[in-house]
């Protein structure tokens, strides 16, 4: 059995694709989500298999949370999200939904009772900056989602990607998040710098890369801004291509288990096996050994 200290959080991937590119880019933007390293969908499963996968994770670990991620798990097709959320909650997991929120309102009635925490992406304090990253109209959609979730007293978290141009606006975004935290619980804010993962190239680096020192200083400042408000501020600074990525376990909805074992430049996570045939604990312990 994997203890909670060994593995407290499991990332469950129902699909690897995303709908973010559905919004048009703004006139000033180089393109929507140009920093992303997503793939077309490579997860193929069915509802009984998803339930078996969740049961296996529960039987072999004391993990407390399942993060539903991708890609974006809130896609306009049946990726078994709602039954997976229900089953995970029934198995005793807290459920964390990572989404850009573009289709959240449409699927909210079927999933809202089974999500413990909603993690929304927001990259700036206004439409000019946020839409530069994510497409025309993204900021207004984000505001509508926040209003929806606050009205239902849902627990929130936020993910922010930065560029050299947007970094000075973190302080204003921190004010936005602090104001939201007065209206509904906000668990954390994850702020990321450029990460040369997989499909890194010079064009992305030119758009998003800047000094690690500037990033660290800016995050320290907003962490101080939010001190005492109950919001944990986490940072993901850029790393050299040869640096290892922080260890995380990813479970695909067909049972495939992968982990971040290589450098941030690795094209994909290392595939360890399938937990439905190989067991979950042995695969994760194999990853621990390889990481050591």
C-alpha positions, 0 to 999 in steps of 0.5 A: 500500500502506498502511504499518503506521504508517498503519494497523496495526489494522483493525476487522472487523464481522461483525454489529452486533447483540449478545446482552447484553440476554439477562440480566435487570437487577439490582434496583438497575440502570437496565437492562442495558448502558444506555450502549450505542449498538448497532444491530440487525444490518445486515451481510449477507454469506457466507463467500466474501465474508468471505474476499475482504474479508480478502484485500483488506485484506491485499493493500493494507495492512501492518496487523498485526491484525484486531479482530473486533468488532460488536455482539458477534461471538460470536452464536448464529447463523452469522455466519462467525466461525470461518472468518473467524478461520481465514482472517485467521490464515492471511493473517498477521493477529493476531486480536483477539476483542472479546466480552462472553463470554456465549456464548464457552464454547459457541463456544470449541472451534471458534475458540480456535486462531485467536484471538490475543487475547481482549478481555473486558468487565468493569466492576467487581471483584465481582458487585454492580458488574459485574452492575449494568452487564451483568445478573444473573449476568454476573460469574460468567460472566466469572469462568468465561471467565477460568478457561477462558482461563487454563487454555488459556494464552490472551492476554487484554485487558479493557474497562471502562465506568465510572460515577461510582459505579463509579469508586472501585472501579477500584483493586480491579478493577486488583488483579483484573487484576494477579492474572490477569496473574500467571497468563496474559499480559494485553496491555491494559486499556481504560477508558472514560468516557461517550461521547455517540455517536449516540443520546446522551440526558439519561437516559444522561448522568444515569446515566453522566456525571461530570467528565473530571478525576475520570476522568483521576485515577482512570485515572492511579492504576490505571496506576501500580498496574499499572506493571511488570506488562506491562499497557498501560492506555488511557483513553477520556475523555468528549468534547463532542458536537462533538469528533472521535472518534479515527480508526479504520477499520471494515470490514463483512464485506460489504466496506463501509468506514466511518471515524470522521470526524465528531463523537462525536454523529454517528449513524453512521460515514461510509461511504466505499465498498466495498473489493471494488469501490473498493479498500481503500487508496483508501478509507482515503486518502480518509478520511485526507484528509477527517480532515485 
